[in-house]
């Protein structure tokens, strides 16, 4: 593989990208979800997209280098950490002109905080074909590491994915953590460790009790991962004790400690297209007001 350093074409400006003749090459850009860190959490489709790419653009600060083992030896490898959007788009324009396949590797799932939509929009303007390969999000990876289901019957049936306001990207009106916290369900909070005091205040203002369980995860699935359990009352001191300020995710909510509930899906009184209900168990469910 080529060195993971942007070349002259990658250093082009937006004007250079616009001036690059499209030609008839076609080309394709595949946005690849690399998952939370561990290289073996790549999907087969993701690995294939990397293996077929002429150019691989990856975030060295967010994705483990092992994912590059899927790339061809002659692939051009660029580190997006040193590139602006305009420089990345210049590579896409070159790929369109020369008929190249590009694998744009994002951490986690490209649908969440990946900056993918602005790239997809520019690819559409360039007329280059695109594909998006989903990846494992860090919130589901953390739930797996903690061995917790986030949707527990009769406790929490929704998961709110959000971030704390006050960072680089403004939050739209009505999307403050305190507003989401009013639902009292499971929350996954990204990009919020640097303002843990504010996070605690907004969670409490939204109505969570101080005893609400919290899972704090740093660099989930990386060799240096740290998974710590605490409560909202001890969240701030936990973050400061471990000196966490980035690459940290919080799971919050009563489902993280719930016990004793049962899903109706595998209840003998529940029926579906592949299984008949036990009559006695069915009556018991109806008596509880479970309906059909």
C-alpha positions as CSV (number, residue, x, y, z in Angstrom):
1,X,0.0,0.0,0.0
2,X,1.0,3.6,-0.6
3,X,1.9,5.7,2.4
4,X,-1.1,7.1,4.2
5,X,-0.3,10.7,3.3
6,X,-2.4,12.9,1.0
7,X,-0.9,13.4,-2.4
8,X,-0.9,16.5,-4.6
9,X,-4.3,15.7,-6.0
10,X,-5.7,15.3,-2.5
11,X,-4.4,18.8,-1.7
12,X,-6.4,20.4,-4.4
13,X,-8.9,23.1,-3.5
14,X,-12.7,23.1,-4.2
15,X,-12.0,25.1,-7.4
16,X,-9.6,22.5,-8.6
17,X,-12.2,19.7,-8.0
18,X,-14.7,21.7,-9.9
19,X,-12.3,22.2,-12.8
20,X,-11.3,18.6,-13.0
21,X,-12.9,17.2,-16.3
22,X,-15.4,14.4,-15.5
23,X,-14.5,12.4,-18.6
24,X,-16.2,9.1,-19.2
25,X,-14.4,7.0,-16.6
26,X,-17.4,6.7,-14.3
27,X,-15.8,5.7,-11.0
28,X,-17.4,4.9,-7.7
29,X,-17.2,6.0,-4.1
30,X,-18.2,3.5,-1.4
31,X,-18.7,4.9,2.1
32,X,-17.6,2.1,4.4
33,X,-18.7,1.8,8.1
34,X,-15.7,0.5,9.9
35,X,-17.4,-0.1,13.2
36,X,-16.3,1.2,16.6
37,X,-12.7,0.1,16.3
38,X,-12.0,-3.6,16.3
39,X,-11.1,-4.6,12.7
40,X,-12.9,-7.9,12.9
41,X,-16.2,-6.0,13.3
42,X,-16.1,-5.0,9.7
43,X,-18.8,-6.6,7.6
44,X,-17.9,-8.9,4.7
45,X,-19.3,-6.2,2.3
46,X,-17.1,-3.6,3.9
47,X,-14.0,-5.7,3.6
48,X,-14.8,-6.4,-0.1
49,X,-15.3,-2.7,-0.8
50,X,-11.8,-1.9,0.7
51,X,-10.2,-4.8,-1.2
52,X,-11.6,-3.6,-4.5
53,X,-10.6,0.0,-4.1
54,X,-8.0,1.9,-6.1
55,X,-8.0,4.6,-3.5
56,X,-8.7,4.2,0.3
57,X,-9.4,7.3,2.4
58,X,-9.5,6.5,6.1
59,X,-9.5,8.3,9.4
60,X,-6.3,7.2,11.1
61,X,-7.3,8.8,14.4
62,X,-10.7,6.9,14.5
63,X,-10.1,3.6,12.7
64,X,-7.7,0.9,13.5
65,X,-4.9,0.3,11.0
66,X,-5.7,-3.4,10.7
67,X,-8.6,-2.5,8.4
68,X,-6.1,-1.6,5.8
69,X,-5.0,-5.2,5.6
70,X,-7.9,-5.7,3.3
71,X,-6.6,-3.1,0.8
72,X,-4.6,-4.0,-2.3
73,X,-0.8,-3.6,-2.1
74,X,-1.0,-1.1,-4.9
75,X,-3.9,0.9,-3.5
76,X,-3.4,4.7,-2.8
77,X,-4.0,5.3,0.9
78,X,-4.9,8.7,2.2
79,X,-5.5,9.8,5.8
80,X,-8.6,12.0,6.0
81,X,-7.5,13.4,9.3
82,X,-5.1,15.7,7.4
83,X,-7.7,16.6,4.7
84,X,-10.5,19.1,4.3
85,X,-13.8,18.3,2.6
86,X,-12.6,20.1,-0.4
87,X,-9.5,18.0,-0.6
88,X,-11.5,14.8,-0.3
89,X,-13.9,15.9,-3.0
90,X,-11.0,16.6,-5.3
91,X,-10.1,12.9,-5.0
92,X,-13.7,12.0,-5.9
93,X,-13.5,14.2,-8.9
94,X,-10.3,12.5,-10.0
95,X,-11.9,9.1,-9.4
96,X,-14.8,10.2,-11.7
97,X,-12.5,11.3,-14.4
98,X,-10.2,8.2,-14.2
99,X,-12.8,5.5,-13.5
100,X,-11.3,4.7,-10.0
101,X,-13.0,3.0,-7.1
102,X,-12.7,4.8,-3.8
103,X,-13.4,3.3,-0.4
104,X,-14.1,6.1,2.1
105,X,-13.8,4.5,5.5
106,X,-15.7,6.1,8.4
107,X,-15.7,5.0,12.0
108,X,-18.9,3.5,13.5
109,X,-21.9,3.7,11.2
110,X,-21.9,6.3,8.4
111,X,-25.4,7.3,9.2
112,X,-24.4,8.8,12.6
113,X,-22.1,11.9,13.0
114,X,-20.0,10.8,10.0
115,X,-20.2,13.9,7.8
116,X,-21.3,11.6,5.0
117,X,-24.3,13.4,3.6
118,X,-22.3,16.4,2.5
119,X,-20.0,14.1,0.7
120,X,-22.9,12.2,-0.9
121,X,-24.3,15.5,-2.1
122,X,-21.1,16.5,-3.7
123,X,-20.7,13.1,-5.3
124,X,-24.1,13.6,-6.8
125,X,-23.0,16.9,-8.2
126,X,-19.9,15.2,-9.7
127,X,-22.1,12.5,-11.2
128,X,-20.1,9.7,-9.6
129,X,-21.8,6.5,-8.4
130,X,-22.0,5.9,-4.7
131,X,-22.7,3.2,-2.2
132,X,-23.0,3.2,1.6
133,X,-22.0,0.1,3.6
134,X,-23.4,0.2,7.2
135,X,-21.2,-0.4,10.1
136,X,-21.6,-1.4,13.8
137,X,-22.3,1.8,15.8
138,X,-20.4,2.3,19.1
139,X,-23.6,2.4,21.1
140,X,-24.5,-1.2,20.1
141,X,-20.9,-2.3,20.6
142,X,-20.9,-0.9,24.1
143,X,-24.3,-2.6,24.9
144,X,-22.7,-5.9,23.7
145,X,-19.6,-5.4,25.8
146,X,-21.8,-4.6,28.8
147,X,-24.0,-7.6,28.0
148,X,-27.1,-5.4,28.2
149,X,-30.2,-5.2,26.1
150,X,-31.3,-1.5,25.7
151,X,-35.0,-2.2,25.2
152,X,-36.4,-4.1,28.2
153,X,-40.1,-5.0,28.2
154,X,-42.1,-2.7,30.6
155,X,-39.0,-0.6,31.3
156,X,-37.7,1.0,28.1
157,X,-38.8,0.4,24.5
158,X,-37.0,3.3,22.9
159,X,-33.4,4.4,22.5
160,X,-32.5,8.1,22.0
161,X,-29.2,8.7,20.2
162,X,-28.0,12.3,20.8
163,X,-25.1,14.5,21.9
164,X,-24.7,17.3,24.3
165,X,-25.1,20.9,23.1
166,X,-22.3,23.4,23.3
167,X,-19.8,21.7,21.1
168,X,-18.5,22.6,17.7
169,X,-21.8,21.8,16.0
170,X,-24.9,23.7,17.3
171,X,-27.9,21.6,18.4
172,X,-31.2,22.3,16.7
173,X,-33.9,23.9,18.9
174,X,-35.7,21.3,21.0
175,X,-32.9,18.7,20.9
176,X,-31.3,19.5,24.2
177,X,-30.4,16.6,26.4
178,X,-32.8,17.7,29.1
179,X,-35.7,17.5,26.6
180,X,-34.9,14.0,25.5
181,X,-34.3,13.0,29.2
182,X,-37.9,13.7,30.0
183,X,-38.8,10.4,28.2
184,X,-36.9,8.5,30.9
185,X,-35.9,5.8,28.4
186,X,-32.5,4.6,27.3
187,X,-30.2,7.3,26.0
188,X,-26.9,6.9,24.1
189,X,-24.8,10.1,24.4
190,X,-22.0,10.7,22.0
191,X,-19.4,13.5,22.0
192,X,-20.2,14.7,25.5
193,X,-17.4,13.7,27.8
194,X,-15.6,17.0,27.7
195,X,-18.6,18.7,29.4
196,X,-19.6,16.0,31.9
197,X,-20.8,18.5,34.5
198,X,-23.3,20.0,32.0
199,X,-24.4,16.5,31.0
200,X,-25.2,15.6,34.5
201,X,-27.2,18.8,35.1
202,X,-29.3,18.3,31.9
203,X,-30.0,14.6,32.7
204,X,-31.2,15.6,36.1
205,X,-33.2,18.5,34.9
206,X,-34.9,16.2,32.4
207,X,-36.1,14.0,35.3
208,X,-33.7,11.1,35.7
209,X,-33.1,10.1,39.3
210,X,-29.6,10.4,40.6
211,X,-29.5,6.6,41.0
212,X,-30.1,6.0,37.3
213,X,-27.4,3.6,36.0
214,X,-24.8,4.8,33.5
215,X,-22.3,2.9,31.4
216,X,-19.2,4.9,30.5
217,X,-17.2,3.5,27.6
218,X,-13.9,4.8,26.3
219,X,-12.4,3.5,23.0
220,X,-14.9,0.6,22.9
221,X,-13.4,-2.5,21.2
222,X,-10.0,-1.0,20.9
223,X,-7.1,-2.6,22.9
224,X,-7.2,0.3,25.4
225,X,-11.0,0.1,25.9
226,X,-12.4,1.1,29.3
227,X,-15.9,0.2,30.4
228,X,-17.1,1.6,33.7
229,X,-20.4,1.4,35.4
230,X,-21.7,4.3,37.6
231,X,-24.8,6.3,38.2
232,X,-25.8,9.9,37.2
233,X,-24.7,10.9,40.7
234,X,-21.2,9.7,40.1
235,X,-20.9,10.3,36.4
236,X,-18.9,13.5,36.5
237,X,-16.4,12.2,39.0
238,X,-16.0,9.0,37.1
239,X,-15.2,10.9,33.9
240,X,-12.7,13.1,35.7
241,X,-11.1,10.2,37.6
242,X,-10.3,8.5,34.3
243,X,-9.4,11.7,32.5
244,X,-11.9,11.1,29.7
245,X,-12.7,13.9,27.2
246,X,-12.9,12.2,23.8
247,X,-13.7,8.8,22.2
248,X,-16.2,8.3,25.1
249,X,-19.8,7.2,24.9
250,X,-22.4,7.1,27.7
251,X,-25.4,4.8,28.0
252,X,-28.0,6.0,30.4
253,X,-31.3,4.7,31.6
254,X,-33.2,2.2,33.9
255,X,-32.9,-0.6,31.3
256,X,-29.2,-0.9,32.1
257,X,-30.0,-2.5,35.5
258,X,-33.5,-4.0,34.9
259,X,-34.3,-7.6,35.9
260,X,-37.3,-9.8,36.0
261,X,-39.2,-8.7,32.9
262,X,-40.1,-11.0,30.0
263,X,-40.6,-10.4,26.3
264,X,-43.9,-11.7,24.9
265,X,-42.1,-12.8,21.7
266,X,-41.0,-16.2,23.2
267,X,-43.9,-16.5,25.7
268,X,-45.9,-19.7,25.2
269,X,-49.0,-17.6,25.1
270,X,-47.8,-15.6,22.2
271,X,-48.5,-16.8,18.6
272,X,-47.2,-15.8,15.2
273,X,-46.9,-17.3,11.7
274,X,-44.5,-20.0,12.8
275,X,-45.9,-21.0,16.2
276,X,-49.3,-21.6,17.9
277,X,-50.0,-20.3,21.3
278,X,-50.6,-22.5,24.3
279,X,-54.3,-21.9,25.2
280,X,-53.7,-21.7,28.9
281,X,-50.7,-19.3,28.6
282,X,-52.7,-17.3,26.1
283,X,-55.5,-16.8,28.5
284,X,-53.0,-15.7,31.2
285,X,-51.6,-13.1,28.9
286,X,-55.1,-11.7,28.1
287,X,-55.9,-11.5,31.7
288,X,-52.9,-9.3,32.1
289,X,-54.2,-7.1,29.4
290,X,-51.5,-8.1,26.9
291,X,-53.9,-8.3,24.0
292,X,-52.8,-10.0,20.8
